[in-house]
Amino acid sequence: MIHVGVDLHQRFCYVTAVKASGEVVLQRSVENEAESLRKVLRSLPEPRQVVMEACGFWPAFQRVVEGEAARVVMVHPQRVKAISAARLKNDRVDSATLAHLSRCDLLPEAWMADGATQQLRIGVRLRIALGRQRARAKNLLQAVLHQEGKRKPVSDLFGRRGRQWLAGVELSPAARNAVDTQMRLIDVFDELIGEQTRALEKQAESDPRARWLQTIPGVGAYAAMVILAEVGDVARFADKKALASYAGVVPRVRESAGKRSHGDITRAGSETLRWILLQVAQVAARTSPAARGYYQRLRVRKRPQVAKVALARKLLHCLWALLRDGVCYDDKVFAAEQGAVQKTAR
């Protein structure tokens, strides 16, 4: 087996190939062009295992080289750094590190999403980006009103009554131009967001996993598709704790000399999954009796944000079971499980 470590960059990559014995057989820079990459790999004996770190453009690289390699492996960048702990860091060293970790079977592998999940992620992240850009436009508009000393007379500035007030409020020429421009942008974003949301809702109708997820309090079609895009194949998680760790909603644990302490959540893994779970938890705490009861019990001794994160983690555990078993959420089961946990704690 030839082990090929690749340090990926946008325009080029650095390749190091080693034999199982550790002998280096190739070490050079290659342009990120399909034929150049294939030519380099074909010059090496078979079979070949190609290893790369996770980055934004790994799917394109995988599509190019998968036909020339017995196996393509993606690894977690932070875990590779923890293993190698190299003081000297450059393209040659990084690619060599990957190649040697491969031959020693020490690769901290990361999951490579399948084509369908990659496509779903592109659509979901576009919808999220549009929502954030619209929120920024609204914040900029309200900042102009604050600067002009204007206080909105309605709760929803962008509803019908709010728009009527905005059209008639007296502003300086520059402020009026800024408000009108931001309103045009907001209208464009509203239209684009509507299109993307409807597309995701249509996808959700034909996906049984989305229907299971929508039985969870606070999860609509859009949230279900965000979750599916970020989780992908739930079978890759050994248990619900592994999924919670991936979402970064588990507390940090420090253990030394037989003493263990817990800190804030790790915030590692998928930021998008963590964000949507907190949105879901906020709605569930208002709409589900079982979720509200769990949240309120925690609020007796925890800060509101800590209680919300804990509820998000519990709902994520439910989510894992639903996707694994293909069942719907049951508020009574959720309440019964929390009651059993409380009795055990006593």
Residue, then its C-alpha position, 0 to 999 in steps of 0.5 A: m500500500i502507498h500512503v499519500g498525504v495531501d495538504l490541500h490549498q485552493r490553487f495547489c496541494y502538496v503531496t507526500a507519498v510513502k511506502a508501508s516501510g516509511e520510505v518516501v517515494l514522492q514529495r512535491s507540489v501539484e496544481n489543483e487541476a484534475e489531470s495534474l492530480r490524476k497524473v501524479l497519482r498514476s505515477l505511484p504503485e497501486p494500491r494507494q490510500v489518499v489522506m486529506e484534512a477536512c476543508g471547504f473544498w474537499p468534495a471537489f478533490q475527492r471527486v477527482v482522485e477517488g478513481e485513482a485511489a483504493r481509498v480516500v480518507m478525510v481526517h479531523p484537522q484538530r485531532v491531527k494536530a494533537i497527534s503530531a504536535a509538530r513545532l515546524k509547520n509547513d506544507r511538506v511537514d503537514s502532508a508527510t504527517l498525514a502519510h505517516l499517520s496513514r501507514c501507522d493506522l493512526l488516522p482520526e477519520a472524519w465522516m465524508a458526507d454523501g452527494a445527497t447530503q452535500q446538496l442538501r447542505i448547500g441549500v440549507r446553508l443558503r437559506i441560513a445565510l439569506g436569513r442572517q443577511r436579512a437580519r443584518a439589514k433590519n439591524l442597520l435600518q433600526a440603527v439609522l432610526h436610533q441615530e435620528g432619535k426616532r422610536k418605533p410606535v409598533s412592535d413589528l417594524f416590518g409588518r404592515r403598520g410598521r412599514q406605514w410608519l416608516a414611509g411617513v416618518e420625518l428623516s434627514p435626506a441621508a437617513r431617508n435614503a438609507v432606510d429606503t435602501q435597506m427596505r428594498l434589500i429586506d423585500v428582496f431577501d423576503e422573496l429569496i427566503g420564501e423561495q428557498t423555504r418552499a424548496l426545503e419544505k417540498q424536499a421535507e414532504s418526500d423524506p420520511r426522516a423529516r416527517w419523524l422529526q417534525t413530530i418533535p415540539g419546535v421542529g418544522a419542515y425547515a428545522a427538520m431539513v437543517i438537522l438532516a443536512e448537519v447530521g447526515d447518516v445517524a448510523r455514524f453515531a454510536d449513541k446519543k452521547a456521540l451525537a450530542s458531542y458532535a453538536g457541541v452541547v456537552p459540558r467540558v470535562r476536566e479530570s486530574a488526580g481522581k477529581r473531575s470538574h465540568g465546565d461550559i459546553t464544548r461548542a465543538g462540531s457543527e455550529t449550525l446544528r447547535w444553533i438550530l437545536l437552541q431555536v427548537a428548544q426555545v419553542a419546545a419550552r413554550t409549546s410542549p408540556a413535558a419540555r416546559g416541565y423539564y425546563q422549569r425544573l432546571r430553572v430552579r437551580k440553573r441560569p436560563q441559558v444553561a437550562k435551554v442548552a440542557l433541554a436542547r441536549k435532551l431533545l437531541h437525544c430524542l432526535w437520535a432515537l427517532l432517526r435510528d428507530g423510525v418512530c414519532y415523538d411522544d410527549k408522554v414518553f419524554a415526560a416519563e423518561q425525565g421522571a425516571v431520571q429524577k427518581t434515579a438521581r434521588 
